[in-house]
Amino acid sequence: MRTWRKEAARASHRIAVGGIFHETNTFAPGITELEHFHGEWVEGEKQFAARYTGSGTSMGGILQAAADQGDSITVGFYTAATPSGMVEEQTARKLLNRLVDSIDASADGLILIMHGAMVAEHCPDVEGECLRLIRSKVGQDFPIALLLDLHANISEQMVIHADIIVGYDTYPHVDMYERAVEAYNKLTAYIDGQIRPVHSYAHTGMLLAPQAMTTEVGAMRELMELAFRLEDEYALINITVAGGFPYSDVPDAGMAFVVTANGDSAVADHCLALLTNWMLKEKERFAVELWLPEEALAEAWRLPAGPVILAEGADNVGGGAPADATHLLKLLVDPPQRALQVLCDPETVRLAAEAGVGARLKANVGGKSDAMHGAPVTVTGTVKLLSDGSYQHVGPYNTGHYAEMGKTAVLECGLLTLVLTERRTAPWDIGHLLSLGLDPLTYKVIVVKSAIAWQAAFGKMARAVYQLDTPGCCSANLHHFNYRFVRRPVYPLDEVSGV
């Protein structure tokens, strides 16, 4: 994102803050209910500040931006849940009502923290509906900034009702704090009359697997660099490049662009055309190379040093998968060198706790969610450690954030170390292993249930990486899915000749 600083404000502001954050995988097993949001449920300024002050989160960024400007914030309601299946209708309605009711319409403006790919049983575009409801309460002239994930499925409703739209620029998402500061500063600049945002929006007609969206290398990096150059050259307020979330089967799923110019819609339209034309020309460069797990393991064992990362993206926790797929585990029961895998298996965690540290345990591990993610695998090992699963993020991803794996058991099965958790745990930060006394540098192979975000934790230490082709609700092979609602034609499922 182009470096941007707000000029000195004429007066301090009162900014309302709120949001509902969920990435919905409509192909994932199970329904997301109200209880899934209780782990991050914040109401009021005191609770918000106590939880997020000093953290590298979006919320921490908002707090710091407000402090830097001498502003006050009025926090209504914010909640988030780990990515998972379709959100129950009653749950979505309750959350939306609570959020809308909590918004302080007497504030100078609102910054709304959303993902952009939340889907409920009755609503394919929860963020768009949320903005519509808020607009009906606060009126058309009330300034609203919308902060989105890079994997947002941006809809026309979102663009119509938000004055400022800012999405993350990185994947792995290591700029959440910075983008929140940017969104806050641009919101207050709009309030002060320093900018006059006008949007130009387009869906590209393309579905991308998350593995194609890493902003560190390749085509996605070049696309982001083009967006940054356009921001500078045309003095734009912002360009949001949303890679989209292909596991939400909704009409707006896929890559989209929002170009926000300062009062000049022709400039916004021109820059949008440059972006969409580039994407159409370069679309084939976003293909993902996948390895069969047997072939990847054979290569990994032959390499002179580790750790070698096997990315089991089809069971991506960050994409809503159950984190108990066993397609890799069945190949690692008796490894020739040290290997590590984390799986969600509350049942085996309970058995390990009952057996106690030091006990030998034979259990059927994983494969308890559905047939797509494999059958349970029988393993025998020693219970090395039992933990409450609490840890703090120490790396660049959500720095300082406290996370919970739930009750956790470490099982040593010969050269295989299994970390079994009560809750689905994404490998976004090395803290989840360090909290258990595990050193990733001592393993030849590490299996991560993640597409790209694992790089924030393991990227610098990885000697080699293999993206795997396994069954699962987050498979990078999008032809595996029976899409019913995605707008067609869409690349790569169909031939796309224009945008």
C-alpha positions in Angstrom: 0.0 0.0 0.0 1.1 3.5 -0.9 2.6 5.3 2.2 -0.1 7.7 3.3 -0.4 10.1 6.2 -3.4 12.1 7.2 -3.0 15.8 7.6 -3.6 17.3 11.0 -7.3 17.2 11.8 -9.3 20.3 12.6 -10.7 18.6 15.7 -10.7 15.3 17.6 -13.2 12.7 16.5 -15.5 10.1 18.1 -15.2 7.0 16.0 -17.5 4.0 16.3 -16.0 0.6 16.0 -17.6 -2.8 15.5 -17.7 -5.9 13.4 -18.4 -9.6 12.8 -15.5 -11.6 11.4 -16.0 -15.0 9.8 -14.7 -16.7 6.7 -17.4 -19.3 5.7 -16.6 -22.5 3.8 -19.9 -23.7 2.4 -18.3 -27.0 1.5 -17.0 -27.7 5.1 -18.9 -30.1 7.3 -21.0 -28.8 10.1 -22.9 -25.6 10.9 -21.4 -22.5 12.6 -23.5 -21.6 15.6 -23.5 -18.8 18.2 -21.2 -20.7 20.6 -18.4 -20.7 18.0 -18.2 -16.9 18.3 -17.9 -16.9 22.1 -14.1 -17.2 22.1 -13.8 -13.6 20.8 -16.8 -11.6 22.0 -16.0 -8.0 22.9 -18.4 -5.3 24.0 -17.5 -1.7 25.0 -14.3 0.3 25.0 -12.8 -1.1 28.2 -13.0 -4.7 27.1 -11.8 -3.8 23.6 -8.8 -1.8 24.9 -7.9 -4.5 27.5 -7.8 -7.2 24.8 -6.1 -5.5 21.9 -4.0 -2.6 23.1 -0.4 -3.1 22.0 -1.2 -6.0 19.7 -0.4 -6.3 16.0 -4.0 -6.9 15.2 -6.5 -4.8 13.2 -8.0 -3.8 16.5 -4.6 -2.8 17.9 -4.1 -0.7 14.8 -7.4 1.1 15.4 -6.6 1.8 19.0 -3.1 3.2 18.1 -4.5 5.4 15.2 -7.1 6.9 17.5 -4.5 7.6 20.2 -2.1 9.2 17.6 -4.9 11.6 16.5 -6.1 12.3 20.0 -9.5 10.8 19.2 -11.9 8.7 21.2 -13.5 5.5 20.1 -16.9 4.2 21.0 -16.9 0.4 20.7 -20.2 -1.3 20.1 -19.8 -5.0 19.5 -17.0 -7.1 17.9 -16.8 -10.9 17.5 -14.9 -13.4 15.5 -14.9 -17.2 14.9 -12.4 -19.5 13.3 -13.3 -20.2 9.7 -15.8 -23.0 9.4 -19.0 -24.1 7.7 -22.2 -22.3 6.9 -23.4 -19.9 9.6 -26.8 -20.8 11.1 -29.6 -18.4 10.1 -30.6 -17.7 13.7 -27.0 -17.1 14.7 -26.4 -14.6 11.9 -29.6 -12.7 12.6 -28.7 -12.4 16.3 -25.1 -11.2 15.5 -26.3 -8.7 13.0 -29.0 -7.3 15.3 -26.5 -7.0 18.2 -23.9 -5.3 16.0 -26.4 -2.8 14.4 -28.0 -2.0 17.7 -24.6 -1.3 19.2 -23.5 1.2 16.6 -23.4 4.8 18.1 -25.1 6.9 15.4 -24.0 10.1 17.2 -20.3 9.3 16.5 -18.5 11.1 13.7 -18.0 7.9 11.7 -17.7 4.1 11.8 -14.9 1.7 11.1 -16.3 -1.8 10.5 -14.0 -4.9 10.8 -15.3 -7.7 8.6 -13.8 -10.6 6.6 -15.8 -10.2 3.4 -16.7 -13.9 3.0 -19.3 -14.6 5.6 -22.2 -16.7 4.5 -25.4 -17.6 6.4 -28.1 -20.1 5.6 -30.4 -17.3 4.5 -27.9 -14.8 3.2 -25.0 -15.2 0.7 -23.5 -11.8 1.5 -23.6 -11.1 5.3 -21.2 -8.2 5.0 -23.3 -6.5 2.4 -26.5 -7.1 4.4 -24.7 -5.7 7.5 -23.8 -2.5 5.8 -27.3 -2.1 4.4 -28.8 -2.5 7.9 -26.3 0.0 9.3 -27.0 2.5 6.6 -30.7 2.3 7.3 -29.9 3.2 10.9 -27.3 6.0 10.5 -28.3 7.5 7.2 -26.5 8.1 3.9 -24.3 10.9 5.1 -22.7 9.0 7.9 -19.0 8.1 7.1 -18.3 4.4 7.1 -14.9 2.7 6.5 -14.9 -1.1 5.8 -11.7 -3.1 6.7 -11.6 -6.4 4.8 -9.5 -9.5 4.5 -7.5 -10.1 1.3 -9.8 -13.2 0.7 -13.0 -11.1 0.8 -15.6 -11.9 -1.8 -16.5 -8.2 -2.4 -20.1 -7.6 -3.5 -21.7 -4.5 -5.0 -23.7 -4.0 -1.8 -20.4 -3.6 0.1 -19.2 -1.0 -2.4 -22.5 0.9 -2.4 -22.7 1.3 1.3 -19.0 1.8 2.4 -17.3 5.2 1.8 -13.8 3.8 2.4 -12.8 0.3 1.6 -9.4 -1.1 2.6 -8.3 -4.7 2.3 -5.2 -6.4 3.5 -2.3 -6.3 1.0 -0.4 -9.4 2.2 -0.8 -13.1 2.3 0.2 -14.4 4.7 -1.7 -11.5 6.4 1.1 -9.7 8.2 -0.2 -6.1 7.6 -3.5 -6.2 9.5 -2.3 -3.6 11.9 -1.1 -1.3 9.1 -4.2 -1.6 7.0 -6.4 -0.8 10.1 -4.3 2.4 10.7 -4.7 3.3 7.0 -8.5 2.7 7.1 -8.8 4.8 10.2 -6.8 7.7 8.9 -8.6 7.8 5.6 -12.0 7.7 7.4 -11.1 10.7 9.5 -9.7 12.5 6.4 -13.1 11.9 4.8 -14.8 13.2 7.9 -12.7 16.4 7.8 -13.4 17.0 4.1 -9.8 16.4 3.0 -10.8 13.7 0.5 -13.9 12.8 -1.6 -13.9 9.0 -2.2 -15.5 7.6 -5.4 -15.3 3.9 -6.1 -15.0 1.8 -9.3 -15.6 -1.9 -8.8 -15.3 -5.0 -10.9 -15.4 -8.8 -10.4 -12.8 -10.4 -12.6 -14.7 -13.6 -13.3 -11.9 -15.7 -11.8 -11.7 -18.1 -8.9 -8.2 -18.5 -7.4 -7.0 -21.1 -5.0 -5.4 -19.6 -1.9 -2.0 -21.1 -2.8 -2.1 -18.8 -5.9 -2.5 -15.7 -3.8 0.8 -15.4 -1.9 2.0 -11.8 -2.2 5.6 -12.7 -1.5 6.5 -14.1 -5.0 5.1 -14.6 -8.4 2.0 -13.2 -10.2 0.2 -12.0 -7.1 3.1 -10.0 -6.0 3.4 -8.4 -9.5 -0.3 -7.6 -9.3 0.0 -5.9 -5.9 3.0 -3.9 -7.2 0.9 -2.7 -10.2 -1.8 -1.6 -7.7 0.8 0.3 -5.7 2.2 2.0 -8.7 -1.3 3.1 -9.9 -2.0 4.5 -6.4 1.1 6.6 -6.6 0.8 7.7 -10.2 -2.9 8.7 -10.1 -2.9 9.9 -6.4 -5.6 7.4 -5.6 -7.1 7.1 -2.1 -6.8 3.3 -2.3 -6.8 0.2 -4.4 -8.2 -3.0 -2.8 -7.2 -6.2 -4.5 -9.4 -9.0 -3.1 -8.2 -12.4 -4.1 -11.5 -13.9 -3.0 -12.4 -17.0 -1.2 -13.3 -19.9 -3.6 -14.8 -22.1 -0.9 -17.8 -19.9 -0.4 -20.3 -21.0 -3.1 -21.9 -17.6 -3.6 -22.5 -15.4 -6.7 -19.7 -12.9 -5.7 -17.0 -15.5 -5.0 -13.7 -14.8 -6.7 -11.2 -12.0 -7.3 -12.4 -8.4 -7.4 -10.9 -4.9 -7.5 -12.1 -1.7 -5.8 -10.4 1.5 -7.0 -11.1 4.5 -4.9 -10.2 7.9 -6.4 -10.3 11.3 -4.9 -13.4 12.8 -6.6 -12.6 11.6 -10.1 -14.6 8.7 -11.3 -12.9 8.7 -14.7 -9.5 8.1 -13.0 -11.0 5.3 -10.9 -12.5 3.6 -14.0 -9.2 3.9 -16.0 -7.2 2.3 -13.2 -9.8 -0.4 -12.8 -9.5 -1.2 -16.5 -5.7 -1.5 -16.3 -6.0 -3.9 -13.4 -8.7 -6.1 -15.0 -6.9 -6.2 -18.3 -3.6 -7.3 -16.6 -5.4 -10.0 -14.7 -7.1 -11.4 -17.8 -3.8 -11.5 -19.7 -1.9 -13.1 -16.8 -4.6 -15.5 -15.4 -2.8 -18.7 -16.3 0.2 -17.7 -14.1 -2.1 -18.2 -11.1 -2.2 -22.0 -11.6 -1.0 -24.1 -8.6 1.5 -26.9 -8.8 0.4 -29.8 -6.5 2.2 -33.0 -5.4 0.7 -36.4 -4.6 1.6 -37.0 -0.9 3.5 -40.2 -1.6 5.7 -38.5 -4.1 6.3 -35.5 -1.9 7.3 -37.6 1.1 9.7 -39.6 -1.1 11.4 -36.4 -2.2 11.4 -35.0 1.4 13.2 -38.1 2.9 15.9 -37.8 0.2 16.7 -34.2 1.0 19.8 -33.6 3.1 18.2 -31.4 5.7 14.9 -30.2 7.1 12.5 -29.0 8.1 10.6 -29.8 4.9 7.1 -28.4 4.9 4.3 -30.5 3.5 1.4 -28.1 3.1 -1.9 -30.0 3.4 -4.0 -27.2 2.0 -7.1 -29.3 1.5 -7.4 -29.5 5.3 -6.6 -25.8 5.8 -7.8 -24.6 9.2 -7.8 -21.0 8.0 -10.2 -22.0 5.2 -12.7 -23.7 7.4 -11.5 -27.3 7.2 -11.9 -29.7 10.1 -8.1 -30.2 10.7 -8.5 -33.9 11.2 -7.7 -35.2 7.7 -5.6 -38.4 7.8 -4.4 -38.7 4.2 -0.9 -37.7 5.4 -1.1 -39.3 8.8 -1.6 -42.8 7.3 1.7 -42.4 5.4 3.6 -41.2 8.5 2.8 -43.9 11.0 6.3 -45.3 10.8 8.5 -42.6 9.3 12.2 -43.2 8.6 13.1 -39.7 10.1 11.5 -37.3 12.6 8.1 -35.9 11.5 5.6 -33.6 13.2 1.9 -33.2 12.6 -0.9 -31.3 14.4 -4.5 -32.6 14.3 -7.7 -31.7 15.9 -9.0 -34.7 17.8 -10.9 -33.9 21.1 -11.7 -37.6 21.7 -8.0 -38.7 21.6 -7.0 -35.8 23.7 -9.5 -36.9 26.4 -8.1 -40.5 26.2 -4.5 -39.1 26.6 -5.6 -37.0 29.6 -7.2 -40.1 31.2 -4.0 -42.2 30.6 -1.7 -39.5 31.9 1.8 -38.3 31.1 4.2 -41.2 30.5 1.4 -43.7 29.7 1.4 -45.8 26.5 -1.7 -45.1 24.4 -3.2 -46.9 21.4 -5.9 -44.8 19.7 -7.7 -44.1 16.5 -6.6 -40.6 15.5 -8.3 -38.1 13.2 -10.8 -38.8 10.5 -13.8 -38.1 12.6 -15.4 -35.2 10.7 -16.5 -36.8 7.5 -15.5 -39.3 4.8 -13.9 -36.7 2.6 -11.1 -36.1 5.0 -10.2 -39.7 5.6 -10.7 -42.5 8.1 -9.2 -42.7 11.6 -5.6 -44.0 11.7 -4.5 -46.3 14.5 -1.4 -45.1 16.3 0.5 -46.2 19.4 2.7 -43.9 21.4 3.7 -42.3 24.7 1.9 -39.4 26.2 4.7 -36.9 26.5 2.8 -33.7 27.5 -0.6 -32.5 28.5 -1.4 -28.8 28.2 -4.3 -26.3 28.4 -3.3 -25.2 24.9 -2.9 -21.5 25.6 -0.2 -19.6 23.8 0.7 -16.1 22.5 1.6 -15.1 19.0 5.3 -14.2 18.8 5.8 -13.8 15.1 4.6 -11.3 12.5 1.0 -12.7 12.2 -1.3 -11.1 14.7 1.7 -10.3 17.0 0.8 -10.4 20.7 -2.6 -12.2 20.1 -3.5 -14.8 22.7 -4.7 -18.0 21.2 -6.3 -21.2 22.5 -5.8 -24.7 21.2 -8.0 -26.1 23.9 -6.8 -29.1 25.9 -3.7 -30.5 24.1 -1.8 -33.7 24.1 1.6 -34.5 22.7 2.0 -38.1 21.6 5.4 -39.5 20.7 5.0 -42.4 18.3 8.5 -43.5 17.5 9.9 -40.8 15.1 6.5 -39.3 14.7 5.3 -36.5 17.0 1.6 -35.9 17.1 0.1 -32.7 18.6 -3.5 -33.4 19.2 -5.8 -30.5 20.1 -9.3 -29.9 21.3 -9.8 -27.0 19.0 -8.8 -26.6 15.4 -5.4 -24.8 15.4 -4.0 -22.9 12.5 -0.1 -23.0 12.1 0.1 -19.2 11.7 2.5 -18.7 14.5 5.4 -20.7 15.9 4.1 -20.1 19.4 1.8 -23.0 19.3 4.8 -25.4 19.1 7.1 -23.5 21.4 4.4 -23.5 24.1 4.6 -27.3 24.1 8.4 -27.4 24.3 8.7 -28.5 20.6 11.5 -27.2 18.4 10.5 -27.3 14.7 14.2 -27.3 13.6 14.6 -30.8 15.0 12.2 -32.3 12.6 12.8 -33.5 9.0 9.2 -33.2 7.9 6.5 -30.9 9.3 2.9 -31.2 8.0 0.9 -28.0 8.1 -2.8 -27.8 7.6 -2.6 -24.5 5.8 -2.3 -23.1 2.3 0.0 -20.1 2.6 -0.4 -18.5 6.0 1.9 -21.1 7.6 4.8 -19.2 5.9 4.5 -16.5 8.6 5.6 -19.2 11.1 7.8 -21.6 9.2 8.7 -19.8 6.0 12.2 -18.7 6.9 13.2 -22.1 8.3 11.8 -24.3 5.5 14.4 -26.1 3.4 11.8 -27.2 0.9 8.0 -26.9 0.4 5.5 -29.3 -1.2 1.9 -28.2 -1.8 -0.1 -31.4 -1.7 -3.0 -32.7 -3.7 -5.3 -34.5 -1.2 -9.1 -34.6 -0.8 -10.7 -32.0 1.4 -13.0 -29.0 1.6 -10.2 -26.6 0.9 -8.6 -28.4 -2.1 -6.6 -26.2 -4.5 -8.1 -28.2 -7.3 -11.3 -26.3 -7.7 -12.7 -28.8 -10.3 -13.3 -31.1 -7.3 -16.2 -28.9 -6.1 -19.9 -28.9 -7.3 -20.5 -25.2 -7.5 -24.2 -24.2 -7.6 -24.3 -20.5 -7.0 -21.0 -19.0 -8.2 -21.5 -16.6 -11.1 -20.6 -18.3 -14.4 -18.6 -18.3 -16.5 -15.7 -18.3 -14.2 -12.1 -19.2 -14.7 -10.7 -21.8 -14.4 -13.9 -23.8 -14.4 -15.0 -22.2 -17.7 -13.3 -20.3 -20.5 -13.2 -16.6 -19.8 -12.5 -14.2 -22.7 -13.3 -10.9 -21.0 -14.1 -9.2 -17.7 
